[in-house]
Amino acid sequence: MNTGAISRRYAKALLELSMISGRGEADYTQALQLLEHPELKPAALEEDLASLVSLLVRNGRLPYVKFILRSFVDLYRSEHGIVEVHLTMASPTPGLEDRLRGILTGTLGGTILFTSEVDPDLIGGFVLEVDDKVLNASAKAQIEKIRRKLDELNKRIV
């Protein structure tokens, strides 16, 4: 069976259960912790997550738990207007993160989860990832684009 379809189905059920029970935020927080730090065992699972695990054990679907939790987190974020943004800069640029956060908040609305890092290999500029979309405004990408064009032109000449 399709792992994506199975995980999505269980994740939707978990989302509905957590919304009905009013424990959505607690379930979301614990699911994030389990995904980010799988080596840490929580003292106790949230009630909805414990119900999910017992259902997965009964149905022989326990190997899908990681995919289900990832799908649940994605669905929860979508339902609550939470957008994940990752910024990679060539060098620390004061104010860039704040300006981008302001632009994205005005454009996307909702809550922005912003993470950033420095990667000197970019040479200059930045790479902005918003959910599954990427804006590559780095010097490295521009140089690569120019290199490909020159290679293409060079092949035509010869």
TORPA-4810 file (N, C-alpha, C, O; in nm, 3 decimals):
<nodes>
NODE_1_0.082_-0.118_0.000_0.000_0.000_0.000_0.087_0.125_0.000_0.205_0.119_0.034_M
NODE_2_0.031_0.234_-0.037_0.102_0.360_-0.047_0.124_0.422_0.091_0.029_0.449_0.164_N
NODE_3_0.251_0.443_0.125_0.286_0.499_0.256_0.224_0.636_0.275_0.175_0.668_0.384_T
NODE_4_0.224_0.718_0.170_0.168_0.853_0.178_0.019_0.851_0.207_-0.029_0.929_0.290_G
NODE_5_-0.054_0.763_0.140_-0.199_0.755_0.160_-0.232_0.706_0.302_-0.323_0.757_0.367_A
NODE_6_-0.156_0.607_0.347_-0.180_0.554_0.482_-0.152_0.660_0.586_-0.233_0.684_0.676_I
NODE_7_-0.035_0.725_0.575_0.002_0.825_0.676_-0.094_0.943_0.674_-0.128_0.997_0.779_S
NODE_8_-0.137_0.984_0.557_-0.229_1.098_0.546_-0.364_1.065_0.612_-0.422_1.147_0.683_R
NODE_9_-0.411_0.944_0.589_-0.541_0.903_0.645_-0.538_0.904_0.798_-0.629_0.958_0.862_R
NODE_10_-0.435_0.844_0.856_-0.423_0.842_1.002_-0.398_0.983_1.056_-0.449_1.018_1.163_Y
NODE_11_-0.320_1.063_0.985_-0.292_1.199_1.030_-0.419_1.284_1.031_-0.441_1.362_1.123_A
NODE_12_-0.503_1.268_0.930_-0.631_1.341_0.927_-0.719_1.301_1.044_-0.783_1.385_1.107_K
NODE_13_-0.722_1.172_1.072_-0.801_1.124_1.185_-0.748_1.179_1.317_-0.826_1.219_1.404_A
NODE_14_-0.616_1.182_1.331_-0.555_1.238_1.453_-0.585_1.387_1.465_-0.614_1.436_1.574_L
NODE_15_-0.580_1.458_1.354_-0.610_1.602_1.356_-0.754_1.625_1.399_-0.781_1.712_1.482_L
NODE_16_-0.847_1.549_1.344_-0.988_1.564_1.381_-1.008_1.533_1.530_-1.078_1.605_1.600_E
NODE_17_-0.946_1.425_1.575_-0.958_1.386_1.717_-0.902_1.495_1.807_-0.963_1.531_1.908_L
NODE_18_-0.786_1.549_1.771_-0.723_1.650_1.857_-0.803_1.780_1.857_-0.804_1.852_1.957_S
NODE_19_-0.869_1.812_1.746_-0.953_1.933_1.743_-1.079_1.913_1.826_-1.122_2.004_1.898_M
NODE_20_-1.139_1.796_1.816_-1.259_1.768_1.894_-1.228_1.766_2.043_-1.304_1.819_2.124_I
NODE_21_-1.115_1.705_2.078_-1.080_1.693_2.220_-1.026_1.824_2.277_-1.020_1.841_2.399_S
NODE_22_-0.986_1.917_2.190_-0.931_2.044_2.236_-0.785_2.036_2.276_-0.731_2.127_2.338_G
NODE_23_-0.721_1.926_2.240_-0.580_1.908_2.276_-0.488_1.919_2.155_-0.378_1.864_2.154_R
NODE_24_-0.531_1.990_2.054_-0.455_2.001_1.930_-0.316_2.057_1.948_-0.220_2.003_1.894_G
NODE_25_-0.305_2.165_2.024_-0.174_2.228_2.042_-0.078_2.137_2.118_0.040_2.128_2.085_E
NODE_26_-0.128_2.069_2.220_-0.044_1.977_2.298_0.000_1.859_2.212_0.115_1.816_2.219_A
NODE_27_-0.093_1.807_2.130_-0.058_1.697_2.039_0.047_1.741_1.938_0.142_1.669_1.910_D
NODE_28_0.027_1.861_1.883_0.120_1.917_1.784_0.259_1.934_1.846_0.360_1.897_1.785_Y
NODE_29_0.264_1.990_1.965_0.392_2.013_2.033_0.465_1.882_2.059_0.585_1.872_2.035_T
NODE_30_0.392_1.783_2.109_0.457_1.655_2.138_0.497_1.583_2.009_0.602_1.519_2.006_Q
NODE_31_0.417_1.592_1.905_0.453_1.530_1.777_0.581_1.592_1.723_0.668_1.522_1.671_A
NODE_32_0.594_1.725_1.735_0.717_1.792_1.692_0.837_1.744_1.772_0.943_1.717_1.716_L
NODE_33_0.820_1.733_1.902_0.929_1.685_1.987_0.971_1.544_1.951_1.090_1.513_1.947_Q
NODE_34_0.874_1.458_1.924_0.904_1.320_1.886_0.977_1.313_1.753_1.066_1.230_1.735_L
NODE_35_0.940_1.400_1.659_1.005_1.401_1.529_1.146_1.460_1.534_1.238_1.409_1.470_L
NODE_36_1.162_1.567_1.611_1.291_1.636_1.617_1.391_1.563_1.706_1.512_1.568_1.680_E
NODE_37_1.342_1.495_1.809_1.431_1.425_1.903_1.378_1.284_1.929_1.327_1.257_2.038_H
NODE_38_1.388_1.195_1.831_1.332_1.061_1.850_1.403_0.979_1.959_1.348_0.883_2.011_P
NODE_39_1.527_1.019_1.992_1.600_0.946_2.095_1.548_0.975_2.235_1.569_0.894_2.326_E
NODE_40_1.480_1.088_2.254_1.425_1.123_2.385_1.286_1.061_2.400_1.197_1.083_2.317_L
NODE_41_1.268_0.985_2.503_1.139_0.921_2.529_1.059_1.008_2.626_1.106_1.037_2.736_K
NODE_42_0.937_1.048_2.587_0.856_1.129_2.678_0.808_1.045_2.796_0.791_0.923_2.785_P
NODE_43_0.787_1.112_2.909_0.738_1.042_3.028_0.602_0.979_3.000_0.576_0.866_3.041_A
NODE_44_0.518_1.052_2.929_0.386_1.000_2.892_0.343_1.065_2.762_0.370_1.183_2.738_A
NODE_45_0.277_0.988_2.679_0.224_1.043_2.555_0.095_1.119_2.583_0.021_1.087_2.676_L
NODE_46_0.070_1.219_2.503_-0.060_1.288_2.510_-0.168_1.183_2.483_-0.144_1.084_2.415_E
NODE_47_-0.285_1.206_2.537_-0.392_1.107_2.529_-0.426_1.071_2.383_-0.445_0.954_2.351_E
NODE_48_-0.434_1.170_2.297_-0.468_1.144_2.157_-0.358_1.066_2.087_-0.386_0.978_2.006_D
NODE_49_-0.232_1.099_2.117_-0.121_1.026_2.057_-0.114_0.883_2.109_-0.080_0.791_2.034_L
NODE_50_-0.147_0.864_2.234_-0.150_0.728_2.290_-0.260_0.646_2.222_-0.241_0.527_2.194_A
NODE_51_-0.373_0.709_2.195_-0.482_0.640_2.123_-0.437_0.602_1.983_-0.467_0.493_1.934_S
NODE_52_-0.366_0.694_1.918_-0.315_0.666_1.784_-0.220_0.547_1.785_-0.230_0.458_1.701_L
NODE_53_-0.127_0.546_1.880_-0.029_0.437_1.887_-0.099_0.303_1.910_-0.064_0.203_1.847_V
NODE_54_-0.197_0.301_1.998_-0.267_0.173_2.024_-0.343_0.128_1.898_-0.350_0.009_1.870_S
NODE_55_-0.401_0.223_1.823_-0.469_0.189_1.698_-0.370_0.137_1.594_-0.399_0.041_1.523_L
NODE_56_-0.254_0.199_1.587_-0.152_0.155_1.492_-0.102_0.014_1.526_-0.079_-0.067_1.437_L
NODE_57_-0.085_-0.014_1.655_-0.041_-0.147_1.697_-0.148_-0.250_1.659_-0.116_-0.357_1.607_V
NODE_58_-0.275_-0.218_1.687_-0.385_-0.310_1.654_-0.391_-0.340_1.504_-0.417_-0.453_1.463_R
NODE_59_-0.367_-0.236_1.422_-0.380_-0.251_1.277_-0.249_-0.289_1.208_-0.244_-0.299_1.085_N
NODE_60_-0.144_-0.309_1.285_-0.016_-0.346_1.226_0.048_-0.234_1.144_0.119_-0.260_1.047_G
NODE_61_0.024_-0.112_1.184_0.075_0.005_1.110_0.180_0.084_1.187_0.211_0.197_1.150_R
NODE_62_0.234_0.028_1.292_0.332_0.099_1.375_0.454_0.147_1.296_0.508_0.252_1.328_L
NODE_63_0.501_0.073_1.193_0.616_0.123_1.116_0.590_0.257_1.047_0.685_0.325_1.007_P
NODE_64_0.465_0.297_1.032_0.430_0.422_0.965_0.423_0.541_1.060_0.392_0.652_1.016_Y
NODE_65_0.451_0.521_1.187_0.427_0.626_1.287_0.502_0.756_1.254_0.447_0.864_1.272_V
NODE_66_0.626_0.746_1.208_0.703_0.867_1.177_0.637_0.945_1.063_0.626_1.068_1.069_K
NODE_67_0.592_0.874_0.960_0.527_0.939_0.847_0.393_1.000_0.888_0.355_1.107_0.841_F
NODE_68_0.322_0.932_0.976_0.193_0.981_1.024_0.212_1.109_1.104_0.139_1.207_1.086_I
NODE_69_0.310_1.110_1.193_0.336_1.230_1.273_0.378_1.347_1.184_0.335_1.460_1.207_L
NODE_70_0.462_1.320_1.083_0.505_1.426_0.991_0.383_1.483_0.915_0.371_1.604_0.899_R
NODE_71_0.295_1.395_0.871_0.173_1.439_0.801_0.082_1.517_0.895_0.021_1.616_0.856_S
NODE_72_0.072_1.471_1.020_-0.009_1.541_1.118_0.042_1.683_1.141_-0.036_1.778_1.144_F
NODE_73_0.174_1.697_1.156_0.234_1.829_1.177_0.205_1.920_1.058_0.169_2.036_1.075_V
NODE_74_0.220_1.866_0.936_0.191_1.945_0.816_0.044_1.987_0.810_0.014_2.102_0.778_D
NODE_75_-0.046_1.894_0.840_-0.189_1.926_0.838_-0.224_2.029_0.945_-0.302_2.121_0.921_L
NODE_76_-0.166_2.014_1.064_-0.192_2.108_1.173_-0.147_2.248_1.134_-0.218_2.346_1.155_Y
NODE_77_-0.027_2.256_1.076_0.025_2.386_1.034_-0.064_2.448_0.927_-0.092_2.567_0.931_R
NODE_78_-0.107_2.369_0.833_-0.194_2.418_0.727_-0.327_2.468_0.784_-0.377_2.574_0.746_S
NODE_79_-0.381_2.391_0.875_-0.510_2.426_0.937_-0.501_2.555_1.019_-0.598_2.631_1.026_E
NODE_80_-0.385_2.580_1.081_-0.370_2.696_1.169_-0.290_2.810_1.106_-0.255_2.906_1.176_H
NODE_81_-0.262_2.802_0.978_-0.192_2.911_0.909_-0.049_2.930_0.954_0.001_3.042_0.957_G
NODE_82_0.018_2.822_0.990_0.158_2.828_1.033_0.246_2.798_0.912_0.231_2.694_0.848_I
NODE_83_0.337_2.889_0.882_0.424_2.873_0.766_0.568_2.860_0.813_0.616_2.940_0.893_V
NODE_84_0.637_2.758_0.762_0.776_2.735_0.798_0.866_2.803_0.694_0.853_2.779_0.574_E
NODE_85_0.957_2.887_0.742_1.048_2.962_0.655_1.192_2.937_0.701_1.222_2.943_0.820_V
NODE_86_1.279_2.908_0.604_1.420_2.888_0.635_1.503_2.981_0.548_1.487_2.983_0.426_H
NODE_87_1.590_3.057_0.610_1.675_3.153_0.540_1.820_3.110_0.556_1.868_3.088_0.667_L
NODE_88_1.891_3.098_0.443_2.033_3.069_0.444_2.104_3.189_0.384_2.077_3.226_0.269_T
NODE_89_2.195_3.251_0.460_2.266_3.371_0.415_2.413_3.339_0.396_2.467_3.248_0.459_M
NODE_90_2.477_3.415_0.307_2.620_3.397_0.284_2.700_3.450_0.403_2.805_3.394_0.438_A
NODE_91_2.652_3.555_0.464_2.716_3.611_0.582_2.606_3.672_0.669_2.499_3.704_0.619_S
NODE_92_2.632_3.688_0.798_2.529_3.748_0.884_2.492_3.887_0.833_2.578_3.974_0.819_P
NODE_93_2.365_3.906_0.806_2.317_4.033_0.753_2.214_4.090_0.849_2.100_4.044_0.853_T
NODE_94_2.254_4.190_0.928_2.160_4.248_1.024_2.039_4.308_0.953_2.053_4.383_0.857_P
NODE_95_1.923_4.275_1.002_1.801_4.335_0.949_1.736_4.257_0.835_1.617_4.276_0.809_G
NODE_96_1.810_4.172_0.767_1.752_4.097_0.655_1.639_4.007_0.702_1.532_4.003_0.641_L
NODE_97_1.663_3.935_0.811_1.560_3.845_0.863_1.434_3.922_0.902_1.323_3.878_0.874_E
NODE_98_1.452_4.037_0.967_1.336_4.118_1.008_1.259_4.171_0.888_1.136_4.169_0.887_D
NODE_99_1.332_4.218_0.785_1.264_4.269_0.664_1.188_4.157_0.595_1.073_4.177_0.554_R
NODE_100_1.250_4.040_0.581_1.182_3.927_0.516_1.063_3.880_0.597_0.958_3.847_0.542_L
NODE_101_1.078_3.877_0.729_0.967_3.837_0.816_0.848_3.932_0.798_0.733_3.888_0.790_R
NODE_102_0.876_4.063_0.791_0.770_4.161_0.771_0.700_4.143_0.637_0.578_4.149_0.629_G
NODE_103_0.778_4.122_0.532_0.721_4.102_0.399_0.636_3.976_0.395_0.525_3.976_0.343_I
NODE_104_0.689_3.867_0.451_0.617_3.740_0.448_0.492_3.743_0.535_0.389_3.685_0.499_L
NODE_105_0.499_3.809_0.649_0.382_3.819_0.735_0.271_3.896_0.664_0.154_3.858_0.671_T
NODE_106_0.308_4.005_0.596_0.209_4.081_0.520_0.152_4.004_0.403_0.034_4.017_0.370_G
NODE_107_0.235_3.924_0.338_0.193_3.850_0.220_0.117_3.722_0.255_0.011_3.696_0.200_T
NODE_108_0.173_3.644_0.347_0.116_3.514_0.379_0.015_3.518_0.492_-0.077_3.437_0.497_L
NODE_109_0.033_3.612_0.582_-0.052_3.615_0.702_-0.015_3.497_0.792_0.081_3.426_0.763_G
NODE_110_-0.086_3.477_0.896_-0.062_3.363_0.984_0.065_3.378_1.065_0.118_3.487_1.082_G
NODE_111_0.111_3.267_1.115_0.229_3.261_1.200_0.347_3.213_1.117_0.336_3.116_1.043_T
NODE_112_0.461_3.281_1.131_0.581_3.245_1.058_0.679_3.178_1.155_0.717_3.238_1.256_I
NODE_113_0.721_3.055_1.124_0.827_2.988_1.200_0.956_3.010_1.122_0.979_2.946_1.019_L
NODE_114_1.039_3.099_1.171_1.157_3.145_1.097_1.284_3.083_1.155_1.310_3.095_1.275_F
NODE_115_1.361_3.017_1.070_1.493_2.969_1.110_1.594_3.024_1.010_1.561_3.044_0.893_T
NODE_116_1.715_3.047_1.056_1.816_3.099_0.964_1.952_3.038_0.996_1.977_2.993_1.108_S
NODE_117_2.039_3.038_0.895_2.174_2.989_0.913_2.266_3.063_0.816_2.220_3.128_0.723_E
NODE_118_2.395_3.053_0.841_2.496_3.117_0.756_2.572_3.008_0.682_2.618_2.911_0.742_V
NODE_119_2.584_3.025_0.550_2.659_2.931_0.466_2.750_3.012_0.374_2.704_3.065_0.272_D
NODE_120_2.879_3.023_0.407_2.971_3.104_0.327_2.988_3.052_0.184_3.037_3.127_0.099_P
NODE_121_2.950_2.928_0.155_2.961_2.874_0.020_2.869_2.946_-0.079_2.888_2.935_-0.200_D
NODE_122_2.770_3.019_-0.028_2.680_3.093_-0.117_2.749_3.213_-0.183_2.696_3.270_-0.278_L
NODE_123_2.863_3.252_-0.133_2.945_3.364_-0.180_2.880_3.498_-0.148_2.946_3.586_-0.092_I
NODE_124_2.755_3.515_-0.179_2.682_3.638_-0.151_2.533_3.610_-0.166_2.496_3.508_-0.222_G
NODE_125_2.448_3.698_-0.115_2.303_3.682_-0.128_2.246_3.587_-0.025_2.301_3.568_0.083_G
NODE_126_2.133_3.526_-0.062_2.063_3.437_0.031_1.976_3.338_-0.045_1.948_3.355_-0.163_F
NODE_127_1.932_3.234_0.027_1.835_3.138_-0.024_1.721_3.137_0.077_1.742_3.115_0.196_V
NODE_128_1.599_3.160_0.028_1.481_3.164_0.114_1.389_3.048_0.076_1.347_3.035_-0.038_L
NODE_129_1.358_2.964_0.175_1.268_2.851_0.154_1.141_2.876_0.233_1.144_2.891_0.355_E
NODE_130_1.029_2.881_0.162_0.898_2.899_0.225_0.817_2.775_0.193_0.776_2.755_0.079_V
NODE_131_0.795_2.693_0.295_0.732_2.562_0.277_0.807_2.485_0.169_0.921_2.444_0.191_D
NODE_132_0.747_2.463_0.053_0.815_2.386_-0.052_0.862_2.472_-0.168_0.900_2.419_-0.272_D
NODE_133_0.861_2.604_-0.151_0.908_2.696_-0.255_1.044_2.752_-0.216_1.072_2.777_-0.099_K
NODE_134_1.130_2.773_-0.318_1.266_2.821_-0.292_1.294_2.943_-0.378_1.271_2.943_-0.499_V
NODE_135_1.345_3.048_-0.314_1.394_3.167_-0.384_1.545_3.169_-0.363_1.594_3.193_-0.253_L
NODE_136_1.619_3.143_-0.471_1.764_3.136_-0.461_1.821_3.266_-0.518_1.834_3.281_-0.639_N
NODE_137_1.854_3.359_-0.429_1.911_3.487_-0.467_2.057_3.493_-0.425_2.106_3.595_-0.378_A
NODE_138_2.127_3.380_-0.444_2.267_3.374_-0.404_2.358_3.400_-0.523_2.321_3.375_-0.638_S
NODE_139_2.477_3.450_-0.494_2.577_3.472_-0.599_2.619_3.339_-0.659_2.646_3.331_-0.779_A
NODE_140_2.625_3.236_-0.578_2.664_3.104_-0.627_2.568_3.056_-0.736_2.611_3.002_-0.837_K
NODE_141_2.438_3.076_-0.716_2.338_3.035_-0.815_2.352_3.118_-0.943_2.339_3.065_-1.053_A
NODE_142_2.377_3.247_-0.927_2.392_3.334_-1.045_2.516_3.297_-1.125_2.513_3.296_-1.248_Q
NODE_143_2.625_3.266_-1.057_2.749_3.225_-1.125_2.726_3.093_-1.199_2.772_3.077_-1.312_I
NODE_144_2.655_3.001_-1.136_2.625_2.872_-1.200_2.538_2.892_-1.325_2.558_2.826_-1.426_E
NODE_145_2.444_2.983_-1.316_2.356_3.013_-1.431_2.439_3.070_-1.546_2.419_3.031_-1.661_K
NODE_146_2.531_3.159_-1.517_2.618_3.218_-1.620_2.708_3.110_-1.679_2.730_3.107_-1.800_I
NODE_147_2.761_3.023_-1.595_2.848_2.915_-1.642_2.774_2.823_-1.739_2.830_2.784_-1.842_R
NODE_148_2.650_2.789_-1.707_2.571_2.703_-1.795_2.544_2.771_-1.929_2.551_2.707_-2.034_R
NODE_149_2.514_2.900_-1.926_2.491_2.975_-2.051_2.617_2.977_-2.136_2.610_2.957_-2.258_K
NODE_150_2.731_3.000_-2.074_2.857_3.003_-2.148_2.889_2.866_-2.208_2.937_2.857_-2.321_L
NODE_151_2.863_2.760_-2.132_2.883_2.625_-2.184_2.795_2.600_-2.305_2.839_2.543_-2.405_D
NODE_152_2.670_2.642_-2.296_2.574_2.624_-2.406_2.619_2.701_-2.530_2.616_2.649_-2.641_E
NODE_153_2.661_2.826_-2.510_2.709_2.907_-2.622_2.836_2.849_-2.682_2.855_2.851_-2.804_L
NODE_154_2.923_2.797_-2.598_3.048_2.739_-2.643_3.023_2.615_-2.729_3.095_2.591_-2.825_N
NODE_155_2.922_2.537_-2.695_2.889_2.417_-2.773_2.835_2.455_-2.910_2.856_2.382_-3.007_K
NODE_156_2.766_2.567_-2.921_2.714_2.612_-3.050_2.825_2.659_-3.142_2.817_2.640_-3.263_R
NODE_157_2.928_2.720_-3.085_3.038_2.775_-3.165_3.121_2.662_-3.227_3.161_2.670_-3.343_I
NODE_158_3.145_2.559_-3.150_3.232_2.449_-3.196_3.161_2.358_-3.287_3.219_2.261_-3.335_V
</nodes>
